[in-house]
Amino acid sequence: MIKMKNMTMKMEFYKDKNVLITGSSGLLGSHLLDLLTGSCHKIRVLTRNPSTRYEDKISVFHGDLRDSAVVNKAIEDIDIVFHLAALVNVDKSISDPFETLTTNVLGTLNLLESARKQTNKPQIIFSSSTSIYGIPKAKKMTEDHMISPSDPYSTSKAAADLICQAYIKTYELPITILRSSTLYGPRQPITQFIPRVILQGLSGQVLKLGSLSSYRDFCYVKDVATAFILAGATPEAVCQVFNISTEMSINLVDVVEKILKLLGQKSEIKTIDHHRPYEITFPFTIDSSKLRKVLKWMPQYDIDSGLKETIEWFKSTQIGSIN
């Protein structure tokens, strides 16, 4: 368990730091911003979403990571960069691979080049993904597992991950790579699996879902945000690669049943029996022991408590139903 004293000390680390967050309007970025607001000397965000509202003391840069001029300006005088910006929708990456690959790969390259050219090189915490491992080749997937992405999204994250490793080795850029398993939680886009099930369940609709044969390791977004805070404030994490996971995979059928139970619903479920080749259809374990040892991190939420909090958020926001 993360001791409150340890977390307080880590937050104290940021009080004189200038921090840049890319992708601050996304799921992880918004929760990381919650933790850092009021704890840093200065917070700057780089976002493509002009409609997102921020507190007055947060400096906002609107722009695209592929625009090197915007990135160069945003990174000036920054001590720590949390690089989270990415296009993460797998289906969209399949229909439009160019947009996903250029955003996630070229955007990361622009950021690293800007950081490399700074007089005082900032520390970078890069948000990678365990999806880069593809179909598990070992009983436990450690950070040394073969990188074998199965779709354009995971390929883009693998390429960006490898570029980060190259910049560590070639330029000694202080980068920490965090490969997180499947995120979920409040503010997640409604096109994603868990929000989709919740919203259809809340409306009393027949649940219309894709294949439920796959397994995933769902990690609650607040736990992942905490891991990023700890990584930025832990010197031993610099130039290291870490998995973030619960170390427990769960079948999507079981996730649906848990959501319906928490909602008090007994909805009919209609599925499209279409298995996507990049989905994992058997139990697996993503080993996060390195993260737990070095950063003293442990997930605070299991799947039940995380789903409960997520459902309460969607109820409170009164987002409309989707089909």
Secondary structure as a PSIPRED ss2 file (coil, helix, strand):
# PSIPRED VFORMAT (PSIPRED V4.0)

   1 M C   1.000  0.000  0.000
   2 I C   1.000  0.000  0.000
   3 K C   1.000  0.000  0.000
   4 M H   0.000  1.000  0.000
   5 K H   0.000  1.000  0.000
   6 N H   0.000  1.000  0.000
   7 M H   0.000  1.000  0.000
   8 T H   0.000  1.000  0.000
   9 M H   0.000  1.000  0.000
  10 K H   0.000  1.000  0.000
  11 M H   0.000  1.000  0.000
  12 E H   0.000  1.000  0.000
  13 F H   0.000  1.000  0.000
  14 Y H   0.000  1.000  0.000
  15 K H   0.000  1.000  0.000
  16 D H   0.000  1.000  0.000
  17 K C   1.000  0.000  0.000
  18 N E   0.000  0.000  1.000
  19 V E   0.000  0.000  1.000
  20 L E   0.000  0.000  1.000
  21 I E   0.000  0.000  1.000
  22 T E   0.000  0.000  1.000
  23 G C   1.000  0.000  0.000
  24 S C   1.000  0.000  0.000
  25 S C   1.000  0.000  0.000
  26 G C   1.000  0.000  0.000
  27 L H   0.000  1.000  0.000
  28 L H   0.000  1.000  0.000
  29 G H   0.000  1.000  0.000
  30 S H   0.000  1.000  0.000
  31 H H   0.000  1.000  0.000
  32 L H   0.000  1.000  0.000
  33 L H   0.000  1.000  0.000
  34 D H   0.000  1.000  0.000
  35 L H   0.000  1.000  0.000
  36 L H   0.000  1.000  0.000
  37 T C   1.000  0.000  0.000
  38 G C   1.000  0.000  0.000
  39 S C   1.000  0.000  0.000
  40 C C   1.000  0.000  0.000
  41 H C   1.000  0.000  0.000
  42 K E   0.000  0.000  1.000
  43 I E   0.000  0.000  1.000
  44 R E   0.000  0.000  1.000
  45 V E   0.000  0.000  1.000
  46 L E   0.000  0.000  1.000
  47 T E   0.000  0.000  1.000
  48 R C   1.000  0.000  0.000
  49 N C   1.000  0.000  0.000
  50 P C   1.000  0.000  0.000
  51 S C   1.000  0.000  0.000
  52 T C   1.000  0.000  0.000
  53 R C   1.000  0.000  0.000
  54 Y C   1.000  0.000  0.000
  55 E C   1.000  0.000  0.000
  56 D C   1.000  0.000  0.000
  57 K C   1.000  0.000  0.000
  58 I E   0.000  0.000  1.000
  59 S E   0.000  0.000  1.000
  60 V E   0.000  0.000  1.000
  61 F E   0.000  0.000  1.000
  62 H E   0.000  0.000  1.000
  63 G C   1.000  0.000  0.000
  64 D C   1.000  0.000  0.000
  65 L C   1.000  0.000  0.000
  66 R C   1.000  0.000  0.000
  67 D C   1.000  0.000  0.000
  68 S H   0.000  1.000  0.000
  69 A H   0.000  1.000  0.000
  70 V H   0.000  1.000  0.000
  71 V H   0.000  1.000  0.000
  72 N H   0.000  1.000  0.000
  73 K H   0.000  1.000  0.000
  74 A H   0.000  1.000  0.000
  75 I C   1.000  0.000  0.000
  76 E C   1.000  0.000  0.000
  77 D C   1.000  0.000  0.000
  78 I C   1.000  0.000  0.000
  79 D C   1.000  0.000  0.000
  80 I E   0.000  0.000  1.000
  81 V E   0.000  0.000  1.000
  82 F E   0.000  0.000  1.000
  83 H E   0.000  0.000  1.000
  84 L C   1.000  0.000  0.000
  85 A C   1.000  0.000  0.000
  86 A C   1.000  0.000  0.000
  87 L C   1.000  0.000  0.000
  88 V C   1.000  0.000  0.000
  89 N C   1.000  0.000  0.000
  90 V H   0.000  1.000  0.000
  91 D H   0.000  1.000  0.000
  92 K H   0.000  1.000  0.000
  93 S H   0.000  1.000  0.000
  94 I H   0.000  1.000  0.000
  95 S H   0.000  1.000  0.000
  96 D C   1.000  0.000  0.000
  97 P H   0.000  1.000  0.000
  98 F H   0.000  1.000  0.000
  99 E H   0.000  1.000  0.000
 100 T H   0.000  1.000  0.000
 101 L H   0.000  1.000  0.000
 102 T H   0.000  1.000  0.000
 103 T H   0.000  1.000  0.000
 104 N H   0.000  1.000  0.000
 105 V H   0.000  1.000  0.000
 106 L H   0.000  1.000  0.000
 107 G H   0.000  1.000  0.000
 108 T H   0.000  1.000  0.000
 109 L H   0.000  1.000  0.000
 110 N H   0.000  1.000  0.000
 111 L H   0.000  1.000  0.000
 112 L H   0.000  1.000  0.000
 113 E H   0.000  1.000  0.000
 114 S H   0.000  1.000  0.000
 115 A H   0.000  1.000  0.000
 116 R H   0.000  1.000  0.000
 117 K C   1.000  0.000  0.000
 118 Q C   1.000  0.000  0.000
 119 T C   1.000  0.000  0.000
 120 N C   1.000  0.000  0.000
 121 K C   1.000  0.000  0.000
 122 P C   1.000  0.000  0.000
 123 Q E   0.000  0.000  1.000
 124 I E   0.000  0.000  1.000
 125 I E   0.000  0.000  1.000
 126 F E   0.000  0.000  1.000
 127 S E   0.000  0.000  1.000
 128 S E   0.000  0.000  1.000
 129 S E   0.000  0.000  1.000
 130 T H   0.000  1.000  0.000
 131 S H   0.000  1.000  0.000
 132 I H   0.000  1.000  0.000
 133 Y H   0.000  1.000  0.000
 134 G C   1.000  0.000  0.000
 135 I C   1.000  0.000  0.000
 136 P C   1.000  0.000  0.000
 137 K C   1.000  0.000  0.000
 138 A C   1.000  0.000  0.000
 139 K C   1.000  0.000  0.000
 140 K E   0.000  0.000  1.000
 141 M E   0.000  0.000  1.000
 142 T C   1.000  0.000  0.000
 143 E C   1.000  0.000  0.000
 144 D C   1.000  0.000  0.000
 145 H C   1.000  0.000  0.000
 146 M C   1.000  0.000  0.000
 147 I C   1.000  0.000  0.000
 148 S C   1.000  0.000  0.000
 149 P C   1.000  0.000  0.000
 150 S C   1.000  0.000  0.000
 151 D C   1.000  0.000  0.000
 152 P H   0.000  1.000  0.000
 153 Y H   0.000  1.000  0.000
 154 S H   0.000  1.000  0.000
 155 T H   0.000  1.000  0.000
 156 S H   0.000  1.000  0.000
 157 K H   0.000  1.000  0.000
 158 A H   0.000  1.000  0.000
 159 A H   0.000  1.000  0.000
 160 A H   0.000  1.000  0.000
 161 D H   0.000  1.000  0.000
 162 L H   0.000  1.000  0.000
 163 I H   0.000  1.000  0.000
 164 C H   0.000  1.000  0.000
 165 Q H   0.000  1.000  0.000
 166 A H   0.000  1.000  0.000
 167 Y H   0.000  1.000  0.000
 168 I H   0.000  1.000  0.000
 169 K H   0.000  1.000  0.000
 170 T H   0.000  1.000  0.000
 171 Y H   0.000  1.000  0.000
 172 E C   1.000  0.000  0.000
 173 L C   1.000  0.000  0.000
 174 P C   1.000  0.000  0.000
 175 I E   0.000  0.000  1.000
 176 T E   0.000  0.000  1.000
 177 I E   0.000  0.000  1.000
 178 L E   0.000  0.000  1.000
 179 R E   0.000  0.000  1.000
 180 S E   0.000  0.000  1.000
 181 S C   1.000  0.000  0.000
 182 T E   0.000  0.000  1.000
 183 L E   0.000  0.000  1.000
 184 Y E   0.000  0.000  1.000
 185 G C   1.000  0.000  0.000
 186 P C   1.000  0.000  0.000
 187 R C   1.000  0.000  0.000
 188 Q C   1.000  0.000  0.000
 189 P C   1.000  0.000  0.000
 190 I C   1.000  0.000  0.000
 191 T C   1.000  0.000  0.000
 192 Q C   1.000  0.000  0.000
 193 F H   0.000  1.000  0.000
 194 I H   0.000  1.000  0.000
 195 P H   0.000  1.000  0.000
 196 R H   0.000  1.000  0.000
 197 V H   0.000  1.000  0.000
 198 I H   0.000  1.000  0.000
 199 L H   0.000  1.000  0.000
 200 Q H   0.000  1.000  0.000
 201 G H   0.000  1.000  0.000
 202 L H   0.000  1.000  0.000
 203 S H   0.000  1.000  0.000
 204 G C   1.000  0.000  0.000
 205 Q C   1.000  0.000  0.000
 206 V C   1.000  0.000  0.000
 207 L E   0.000  0.000  1.000
 208 K E   0.000  0.000  1.000
 209 L E   0.000  0.000  1.000
 210 G C   1.000  0.000  0.000
 211 S C   1.000  0.000  0.000
 212 L C   1.000  0.000  0.000
 213 S C   1.000  0.000  0.000
 214 S C   1.000  0.000  0.000
 215 Y E   0.000  0.000  1.000
 216 R E   0.000  0.000  1.000
 217 D C   1.000  0.000  0.000
 218 F E   0.000  0.000  1.000
 219 C E   0.000  0.000  1.000
 220 Y E   0.000  0.000  1.000
 221 V H   0.000  1.000  0.000
 222 K H   0.000  1.000  0.000
 223 D H   0.000  1.000  0.000
 224 V H   0.000  1.000  0.000
 225 A H   0.000  1.000  0.000
 226 T H   0.000  1.000  0.000
 227 A H   0.000  1.000  0.000
 228 F H   0.000  1.000  0.000
 229 I H   0.000  1.000  0.000
 230 L H   0.000  1.000  0.000
 231 A H   0.000  1.000  0.000
 232 G H   0.000  1.000  0.000
 233 A C   1.000  0.000  0.000
 234 T C   1.000  0.000  0.000
 235 P H   0.000  1.000  0.000
 236 E H   0.000  1.000  0.000
 237 A H   0.000  1.000  0.000
 238 V C   1.000  0.000  0.000
 239 C C   1.000  0.000  0.000
 240 Q C   1.000  0.000  0.000
 241 V E   0.000  0.000  1.000
 242 F E   0.000  0.000  1.000
 243 N E   0.000  0.000  1.000
 244 I E   0.000  0.000  1.000
 245 S C   1.000  0.000  0.000
 246 T C   1.000  0.000  0.000
 247 E C   1.000  0.000  0.000
 248 M C   1.000  0.000  0.000
 249 S C   1.000  0.000  0.000
 250 I E   0.000  0.000  1.000
 251 N E   0.000  0.000  1.000
 252 L H   0.000  1.000  0.000
 253 V H   0.000  1.000  0.000
 254 D H   0.000  1.000  0.000
 255 V H   0.000  1.000  0.000
 256 V H   0.000  1.000  0.000
 257 E H   0.000  1.000  0.000
 258 K H   0.000  1.000  0.000
 259 I H   0.000  1.000  0.000
 260 L H   0.000  1.000  0.000
 261 K H   0.000  1.000  0.000
 262 L H   0.000  1.000  0.000
 263 L H   0.000  1.000  0.000
 264 G C   1.000  0.000  0.000
 265 Q C   1.000  0.000  0.000
 266 K C   1.000  0.000  0.000
 267 S C   1.000  0.000  0.000
 268 E C   1.000  0.000  0.000
 269 I E   0.000  0.000  1.000
 270 K E   0.000  0.000  1.000
 271 T E   0.000  0.000  1.000
 272 I C   1.000  0.000  0.000
 273 D C   1.000  0.000  0.000
 274 H C   1.000  0.000  0.000
 275 H C   1.000  0.000  0.000
 276 R C   1.000  0.000  0.000
 277 P C   1.000  0.000  0.000
 278 Y C   1.000  0.000  0.000
 279 E C   1.000  0.000  0.000
 280 I C   1.000  0.000  0.000
 281 T C   1.000  0.000  0.000
 282 F C   1.000  0.000  0.000
 283 P C   1.000  0.000  0.000
 284 F C   1.000  0.000  0.000
 285 T E   0.000  0.000  1.000
 286 I E   0.000  0.000  1.000
 287 D C   1.000  0.000  0.000
 288 S C   1.000  0.000  0.000
 289 S H   0.000  1.000  0.000
 290 K H   0.000  1.000  0.000
 291 L H   0.000  1.000  0.000
 292 R H   0.000  1.000  0.000
 293 K H   0.000  1.000  0.000
 294 V H   0.000  1.000  0.000
 295 L C   1.000  0.000  0.000
 296 K C   1.000  0.000  0.000
 297 W C   1.000  0.000  0.000
 298 M C   1.000  0.000  0.000
 299 P C   1.000  0.000  0.000
 300 Q C   1.000  0.000  0.000
 301 Y C   1.000  0.000  0.000
 302 D C   1.000  0.000  0.000
 303 I H   0.000  1.000  0.000
 304 D H   0.000  1.000  0.000
 305 S H   0.000  1.000  0.000
 306 G H   0.000  1.000  0.000
 307 L H   0.000  1.000  0.000
 308 K H   0.000  1.000  0.000
 309 E H   0.000  1.000  0.000
 310 T H   0.000  1.000  0.000
 311 I H   0.000  1.000  0.000
 312 E H   0.000  1.000  0.000
 313 W H   0.000  1.000  0.000
 314 F H   0.000  1.000  0.000
 315 K H   0.000  1.000  0.000
 316 S H   0.000  1.000  0.000
 317 T H   0.000  1.000  0.000
 318 Q C   1.000  0.000  0.000
 319 I C   1.000  0.000  0.000
 320 G C   1.000  0.000  0.000
 321 S C   1.000  0.000  0.000
 322 I C   1.000  0.000  0.000
 323 N C   1.000  0.000  0.000
